[in-house]
């Protein structure tokens, strides 16, 4: 029996509502494959924990998560719960920094049968990965703002070490995708025409590109990329960018899939990884049964793929494919329309359809 331990951080708002069905899908897929089991440990963290206890994530919670093989997170943060300096509570960002989860991996692949925002028929063939650096950039100024009565400054930090590990990760990802029939291109997204820190970013990218001659290295300015992702998103394979730029572009990219409720993600480092949907805690729909669990279910599948690669465990990959296939088949007929698309399918209905298709394929 192959076994892994998963730390589960449901978080705030709709976080617990999308985590529960994801665990149900994981358990059903593991049972269908056989000889593979996941042990779940639920841990408390987030805005409500901060409100009640004065700390967003306790040290013992961090240590328990560190002991797990992977972490699955729902959503954290609430607009009305903030630190004294006015920032929203976001312990997931603290974990990225503490564990050096430098690669924010955002796969973008519209699910066949789901409503798509672009009318062009080629939009159905969009399949790229956006990777954002997550330990520095403009986010390095978080909690360190220099402020007077008349001025505020946030300082962007770009270091060689962080760039090299990020670019190497992305070039290797593009190499892997090329073996699977993708273009094998990596586009560096920056603002090197204006900012010296981005000139530095691009120069290191070009240096690392020489170590990966099988990958075509390209460049785009971030504003041009925002336009390109609307005009011809099918032209891209893997993209890499700075933290803040990636934060913005990843939401734009999620729109190509129909919305944040469809968009999975992984925060990946050399030793640990956290997987979570791209959406936030959505307190406006919390408790109403409207939350779309698709992004969290697909994030769980990403987690299994990461475990499969990290531990050379094919059963984990088999479970991941079973889950992804079940999600695709659930939407394939075109009649499953979650609430965010103007439909009536809430959390329970989406989960039921995924489980039915999973069991049918097992």
N, C-alpha and C positions, 0 to 999 in steps of 0.2 A: 504494500500500500504506500503510495506517494502522498505525503502530507505537507502542507504549508500552513503557517500561522499568519493571519491577517488582522491587523489592527484597524478597527472601524471607528471613524470620527464622524458621526452624523451631523453635528453642528447645529446651525440655527435655521429658522424659517422652514422652507420646504426641504432642507437637508435630510432630516429623518424620514420624510415622506418618500424621497427617491432612493434612499439607502435600503429601506426594508424590501421593496420589490427586487432590487439588484441582488441582495443576498439570497432571495428566493430563487432567482434565475441561476445564480452561481451554484447553489445547492443542487438544483435539478439537473444542471449540465454535468456536474461532477458525478452524480449518481448514474446519469446516462452513459458516461464514458466508462465508469467503473475503475477500481484500483487507484482512485485519486480522491483526496479529501482536503477540504479547507476548514480550518478552525478559526472562528471569529471571536475577537475580543473587542467589545464596545467600550470606547473611552470618551470622556466628556471634555469638550473644549469649545471655545467660541465666545460670542458676545454675551450670551446669557450667563455663562460661567463667570465672565469678567464682572458683569453687573452684580452677581450674587456673592462672589468671592474675592473680587479685586485683582484677579489674575486670569488671563484669557486661556492659558494652558499651563497646568501645574507641572512641576519638574518630574513628579512621579508618572504623570501621563506621558511626557516626552520619553522617559526611560522605558515605559511599557511599549510605546510605539517603536522605539529603537530596537527592541528585542524581537519584533515581528519580522516576517519575511518581506512584507509589503504593507502599505497603508492605503485604505480606501476612504475617501472623504466625501461628505455630502455637500455642504455649503456653510460658510461662516461669515458672520458680520450682520449687523442690523443698523439701519441709518440713525436710529435714535440712541444707540449705545456707542459712546466715543471715549477716546482717551482725553485727558485734560487739555491736550494741545489741539483738540478738534478733529483728529484723525479717527476714522472708523477702526474698530477692533478687527484685526486680521491675523490671527495666529498662524494661518497657513503660510503667510509671507515670512513670518519668523522661522518656521520650519525650513523653508527654502534656504534661508541664510545659514541657519545652524548646521544643517546637513549638507550644505553646498549642492543643492539640487539645481544645478546650473542650467540644465536644458529643459525649457518648457516646451513640450512636444504637443502640437495641435494638428492632428490629422484632419483633413477636410475632404470628405467624400459624400456627396449627396446620396441618400438612401433611395434606391429605385422605388418609384411609386409614391414617394412623399412629395408634397407641393414644393415647387422650386420658384425662386423669385425672378430668375432670368428666363426670358422667353426663348432665347437661342437654344436650339436642340443640342448644341455641343455642351451646354451647361451640365447635362446629365453625365458627361464623361469627366467632369472635374475630379481630380484625385491628386492632391498635393499635401505636403507637410510643412507647416510653419513652425520654426523653432526659435524661441526667444531666449536670450541670456537672462538669468533670473537672480543673479547674486550682486549685480552692481548696476551700471548705467545710471540713469536719472533716479532710479529707485534707491540708490545708495544714499540719497539725501533724506530718506525717510527717518523722521525723528531728529534730524540734524539741521533743520532749516535755520538759516541766519536771518534774523528779523529785527528791524527797528520800527519806529512809528511810521517811517516813510518808505521802507523798502524791505523786501524779502528775497532771499537768495537760496536756491537749491542747487547744489553742485553735482554735476554728472561725473562719474568715475568710470574710466575704462582702463583695464590693466592687461598687460601682455599675457599673463598666466591664464586669466579667465577667458580671454579671446582664443588662445591656442587650444584649450581643452574643448571649448564650444565648437570651434571650426573643425577640429579633428572629429568630434562626434558627428557633425553634420556631413562631412565628406564621407565618413564611413557609412552613414545612413543612406546617402545617395548611391554609394557603391552597392549596398545591399539591395536597394530598390532596382538598380540597373539589372541585377541578376534575375529579377522577377518581371522584367519586361518594361520597366519605366524608363524615362529618358536618361536618367543618371546625370542630372544637372543640379547645380547648387547656386542659388542667387543670393548675393549679399545685399541686404537692404539697409541703407544708411542715409546720412545727410552730409556726405563728404564735400559737397560743394559750398557748405557754409561753416560747419563746425570742425575745428582742429581735432577734437576727440574722435570724430567720425573719420577723418583722414587717417588717423592712427589705426582705428578699427579696420578700415579697408586695407591698409597696407599689410597688416598682419594676416588678413584673409588671403591676400594675394601671395604672401610668403608660404602659407600652409597649403595653398592650392598646388604648388609645385611638387608636393609630396604625394598628391593624388592625381596623377596624369590621366586616369581613366574617367574622371568626373569633369564635365564642362563647367567652368567657373564663370559666373555672370555677375553683373552689378545693376542695381536699380536704386534711385533715390526714393525715399519713403513716400513722398507725395505722389510721385509717378506710379509707384507700386499700388497705392490706394486706387488710382484710376485704372491701372491694368487689371486689378482683381475684379473690377466691374465689367470691363470691356472684353477681356479674354483670359479668364482664370484658368482655362484648360491648357494654357501655354507653360505652366510652371510645374515643377517637380518638388524640390526641396528648397526652402527659403530660410535664411538665418538673419536675425536682426537683434538690435539692442532691446533692453527690457521694456522701456516705455513704448517704443514703436511697436514692439510685439504685442503689448497689452492692447493697443488700439487696433492693430491689423487683425488680431485673432478674433475680435468681435465682428469685424467686417467680414472675415472669412466664414464665421459661423452663420452669417446671413446667407451665404451661398448655399448652405445646407438647409435653410428654412428657418433657422433660429438657434438660440443658445441651448434650447432643450434637446437639440439633436447633436450637440458638439461635445465630444469627449476630450480629455487631455491627460497628460502625464507630466509630473515634475520629477526629472530623473537626474540622479547624481551617480558617482562611481560606486557607492556602497548601498544607497537607499533610493526609494522612489515612492512618491505619493500620487495617487490617481484620483481624479475628480472631474465632474462635469464643468464645462466652461461657465455655466450660469452662476448667479449669486443666490442669495437666500430667498429672494422674491417674497418678502413678508406680506405683500398685498394679496397673494393668493394662498398663503399658508393656511392649512387646515380646511381648505375648500375642496380637496380632492382633484384639483385641476393640474397639478404639477406633472410635467412630462418626464418619466424616468428613463427615457431612451439614452440620453447623454451619459447618465450614470451607469447604465447597463453596459454601454459600449466602453466606458472607462474601465469597468471591471474586466472586460475582455482584453483591453490594452494591458492591464495589470498581469493577466495570465500570460500574455505574449512575452512580457518582460521577464516573468519568472521562468518561462520556458527557455529563453535565451541565456539568462543569468546562470541557471542551474543545469542547463543542457537536459531539460526534462520535456520530452515530446508530448506527454499526456497533458501538460498544461497548455501547450499550443493547440492540442486537439479540442480541449474544452473551450478555448478562446474562439476557435473557428466555428464550433457548434453554436455558441452564443451569437456571434456576428451573423451567421447564416440565418438563425431564427429571427433576428431583428429585420434582416432584409426581406425575408418571406412574409413577415407580419405586415410590412408596408407595401409589398409588391403589387397587391391588387388595387391599390389606390383608394380604398374605402376606409382606411384607418387614418383619421384626421384628428390629432390632438387639439386641445382647446386653443393653443397659441396660434394655430392655423385657421381659427374660426370654426373648428369642428366641436364635437361633443365628447370625444374620447379623453377621459381623465386618467388618473394614475392607475386605477384598477383595470380599466379596459385595455390600456396599452400593455400592461403587465400580463394580463390574461392572454392576449393575442401572441405575445412573445413566447410565453410558456407553452401554449398549444402548438406553435410551430416547432419549438424545441423538442417537445415530446414526439411529434410526428416524424421528426428526422432521426430520432435516437434509434 
